[in-house]
Amino acid sequence: MTLLSICQDAADEIGISRPSSIIGNTDTEAQKLLRYTNKIGNRLMKKVDWQALRVEKTFTALNQEAQTGIIPADFDRFVPETFWDRTNQFLISGPISSTEWNSMKGIRNSLGRKFIYRGGIVSVYPIFSGGQNVAFEYITSYWAETSGGTAKARFTLDTDVARIDEELITQGVVYAYLMGEGLPYQKAEQDFKEHFETLLDNDQPDSGVMMSGDIFGGGRHFTGEPGSESGGVSGDSVGSFWNDQSGLWDD
């Protein structure tokens, strides 16, 4: 499916005129569909660590706190528990809070290395000796791509495709449009929710570590330690996500 076909399918389900084009179309309904489609794609990228959006970054450690120049242009957030010194096979915990960072700088650190992310720079303490092979996974903000495979952060061409499930985006557009226009949206909400949960169950491994449950719960706790529950999203977490509709749709 492309941007155009997503919007056409959404228009068919909503019951509005099917657009023949989206980008550059001055029709109000086509412009609304474009806005909702990009909003849904971006929100789905932000809410879940989809496997399709996971990217590995490797770099050679510097003999200093600030590991400059390692954050890619498409970086959105770290995948928890993936920051490793592969040379010495040590987990580097984080990102930690500013409070914890400043506290650990004043004491002898016997708990291994940790990192903080601030000002677009990763800083690690204790300092590397330099030359270690280090890697981490992150979620790319480029959830869309051209038909030729060039990744991008939003749809800008009718022929663009999504790296997130396109049927989910279509259902999200229907739900968002109906709710935004003050029309009955309960059936669309239920369809979107069921498809979302099915995709999430299939996409997220039950690895026994903190994953998307922390995101749905309202905060990430990337301490580098396994969580008390298995990975995925609990029933309560899913419920809180859907109850907070403004968190998904509002700017």
N, C-alpha and C positions, 0 to 999 in steps of 0.2 A: 504494500500500500504506500501511496505517496501523500504529501500534504493535500493535494487536490482530491484524491480519492477518500481520504479521511474526512475532509470537510463535506464532500458530496454525500457520503454515507451518513454522516451526522445530520445533514440537512434533511435527508430522506426520513430519518427517524424522528426528527423534531417536527417535521411537517412544514418546512419552509422551502422556497424555491431552490432547486439544485444549482449551484454556481458552476459556470463553465471555466472559470479561472479564479484564483485567489490573490496571488501577488499582483499588485497594481490595480486590482478591481476596486472601483470607487463605490460599489454598492454597499450599503450599511450592513446588511446581513453577512456578506462575504468578509467584511472587515471584522465583524464580531467573531466569526468562526476562526479567523486567523489569530486574533488575540486570545481566544479561549484555547486554541490548540497549542500555542506556544506556552501559555500559562500552565496548562496541564502537563506538558512535557517537562517543563522546568520543575514543577512541584513534585512530580514523580521521581525525578532525578534527585531532588533534595531529600525526599522522605525515605528512600530505600537504597541499600547498597547492592543494586542489581549486579549480577555477575557480568552482564554485557558491558557495564560501565567501569569495571575494575581494571586498573592498569598498574603494572609493576614499574617502579623506578629504581634503578641501581646507580650508585655513585661511589667514588673513592673518598674515604674520610680525610678531612684536613686536621692538622695538629692545632686545633683551636676550637673554641666553643661554637662559634657561628659557622655552620656548614652552608656557606653561601652558594647561590646559583643552582640549588638542587630542586626547587619547586617548579614544576612544569607550568606552562601557560594555561593549560586546561584543568589545573588542579582545583577541586572543590573541597575535599576533606580526606582525611586519612581513614583507611580501613583499620579498625582496631586490631592490635596484637600482631601486626605484620612488619614492624620496624625491627630489623635484625642486623647485628654484626655477624655477617656470614663467615668472616675469617676466623673468629673466635667462638662462633656459635652461641652468642648471647642475645637475649631479647633486650631491646632498648624501650623502656616503658614510657608511655605518654600518648598525646601531649598532656603535660601536667599543668596545673594552675600556676599563676604567678606567685601565689602564697607558698605553694610547695617548693617551687623553684628557688625562691629567695631563702627559704628555710634550709634547704639541703645544701646551699652554697656556704652556710655558716657552720656546718658540722661535717664530720668525717663520714663519707658515704660508703656504707658497707652493703648496700642493697642493689648494686649494679647501676648501670647508666640509665639516665632518663633524659627526655627531651621536652622542650617547650617550643611552641610555634607562636610567634608574635612579630608583627611588622612584616609579614611575608617571609620570615627567615626562621629556619630550624636551628636551635642551639642545643648542644648536647653536653651533659656533665655527668661524671668526670670527663675531662677532655680526652679525645682520642690521641693515640701516639702518632697517628697518621698512616695512610696507606691501606687501611682495612676496606674490605669489600662490604658495602652496606646496601641494604635494599628495604623498600617498603611498598605497600600497595596503597593506591588512592582511588577515589571516585572521580572520574572525569566529568567536567561540566558540559562536555560536548555530547549531548544525548541525541543529536540529529546528525545527518550526513547527506552529502549530495549523492546522486545516483551513481557517481563514479567512486564513491567511498571516502570523500574528503570530509572529515568530522567538523561539526560546527555546533554552536551553543543554542541555535534556534532555527526554525524553518524560515528560509528566505527565498526559496524557489518552489514553484508548484510541483517539481519533480523530486524534491527532497524526500528522504525516508527517515524513519526513526530507528534508533537502536534499542529503544524500549518497545515493548509489545504494542503494535499499532492499533489493534482492536481495543486494548485498554484505553489508549488515548482517545479513540473514537467515542467510546462509552463515557469517558470523562468529559468530553466536549458536550455531549448531549446533556449529561447531568448538570454541568456548570451553566450551560446556556439556559436550560429550563429554570434552574434556581435563580439565576441572575435576572431573568425576565419576569420573575414572580409567577411562573406557571407551575402546575403540578409536576413534581420531580421525584416522587417517592419510588416509583417503579424504576426510573433511570438510576437512582441512587443504589437501589438494591442490586440491579444488574452489574453496576460498576463495582460495588463492594464484593460481590461473589466472584467476579472475574479477577479482581485484584487479589483476593485471598487465595484463589487457586494458583495464580501465577507466583505469589509469594511462597506458598508451600513448595512448589516445584523448583523455585529458584534458589532458596536459601538452604544450605546444608545444616543438618542437626549436629553441629560440631561441638556443642558443650561450651561455647565461649560467648561473650557478649557480642551481639550483632545488631540487627535492626530493632530488637526489642528496646534497646536504649534510645533509639531515635524516636520510636513511637511513644515511648514513655515521657518524652519531653526534654531529655537531656542525654548527652553521651558521657560515658564514664571510661574513657580510654586509659585505664591504668596499666594495661598490659597483663592483667591477671584474669584467669577464667572467671566467668560469672557463676552465681549459685544455681542458675537454671540453664537449661539447654538453649541453644541458639534458636532464632526465629522470633515470632511475635506471639505473645500470650493472648488469651481471650480478652483479659482486662485491657491490655495494651491496644489491641485492635479496637475495642470499644471506645477507648479514650480518643483514639485517632479519628474515628468517624463522628463522635460527638462534637469534636472541635472542628466543625465545618469551616469556620473562618480561617483556621490555620492552613487550610488547603487552597482556598479560593481567593482570599483577600490579598491585596498587594501589601 
